[in-house]
Amino acid sequence: ELPIGIATNFLIDGKDYLVPMVIEEPSVVAAASHGAKIARVKGGFSTLYTGSIMIGQIQVLTDNPHSAKFEVLKHKDEIIEKANEIESSIVKLGGGCKDLTVRVFDNMIVVHLLIDVKDAMGANFINSVCERIAPFIERITGGKVLLRILSNLCPQRLAIAKAVFDKKAVGGEEVVEGIIKAYELAKVDIYRCATHNKGIMNGVCAVLIATGNDFRAVESACYAYSAMQGFKPLTHYEINEDGDLVGYIELPMSVGVVGGAKANPLARICLKILGVKSAEELARVIASVGLAQNFAALRALVTE
């Protein structure tokens, strides 16, 4: 077993949290706690959440991709209606397929079903919806459906956090400037950016594992999201008019608090310690931990 630690000092949207973290490296838990302590000076972390939309992909092989796209869009409402006929508590709670888009390639199209998974991570549900609707899409397009599976990249399911790190608490103007310079290196150098983003995942993955979530899926999504920006840092830093350091993080976050590994007794205990009531709240906490972790790492790198 990997050890469980508890990160302290987290004040997120005005609420205090004790954050369970499963990781082999105790210094990660200590660093997250220290970063959160400095963030508390100016009010802790403020967060946003863009919703629980995930993507299901249906690949259609066809020699007439534009005609196939036309037929899918023509039958859009019918496809959405059929997708939501699946028996699931997610649909009963107001989730399910909400929209679709179509991407065209040389000899295929890829239909993206935009699916609200509510408080679930959503993989099994999305895959079931794709399987259900695939024969109908095959029939209306005249093509052959091959892949029917979720995408772990979920740019419509973002967790965003921001914190102001007091200049004096950080260590003074020179340390603030040093962190900015270190961040600027990650913006221009892919070798540094890879390590910069890995440090964020130290905190993110530790909380995901503790709460029984699929850390590989989230990590894959985060790195893909970075690549969408040209392989850039997942955090951003600025200096405000008071000379304080302002940190910002934006992560795709497919997490759940129901189903799957949440049946594991240790995961249930960790969720109880954390005290979150929804996937949205958990995502907000994880983004804050990622920002605290990255800030603490950068501060250590430029001062020690």
Sequence and secondary structure as in RCSB ss.txt:
>XXXX:A:sequence
ELPIGIATNFLIDGKDYLVPMVIEEPSVVAAASHGAKIARVKGGFSTLYTGSIMIGQIQVLTDNPHSAKFEVLKH
KDEIIEKANEIESSIVKLGGGCKDLTVRVFDNMIVVHLLIDVKDAMGANFINSVCERIAPFIERITGGKVLLRIL
SNLCPQRLAIAKAVFDKKAVGGEEVVEGIIKAYELAKVDIYRCATHNKGIMNGVCAVLIATGNDFRAVESACYAY
SAMQGFKPLTHYEINEDGDLVGYIELPMSVGVVGGAKANPLARICLKILGVKSAEELARVIASVGLAQNFAALRA
LVTE
>XXXX:A:secstr
   EEEEEEEEETTEEEEEEEE S HHHHHHHHHHHHHHHTTT EEEEE   EEEEEEEEE S HHHHHHHHHHT
HHHHHHHHTTS  HHHHTT EEEEEEEEEETTEEEEEEEEE TTS  HHHHHHHHHHHHHHHHHHH SEEEEEEE
ES  TTSEEEEEEEE HHHHT HHHHHHHHHHHHHHHH HHHHHHHHHHHHHHHHHHHHHTT  HHHHHHHHHHH
HHHTTS  SEEEEE TTS EEEEEEEE    SSSGGGGSHHHHHHHHHHT  SHHHHHHHHHHHHHHHHHHHHHH
HHH 
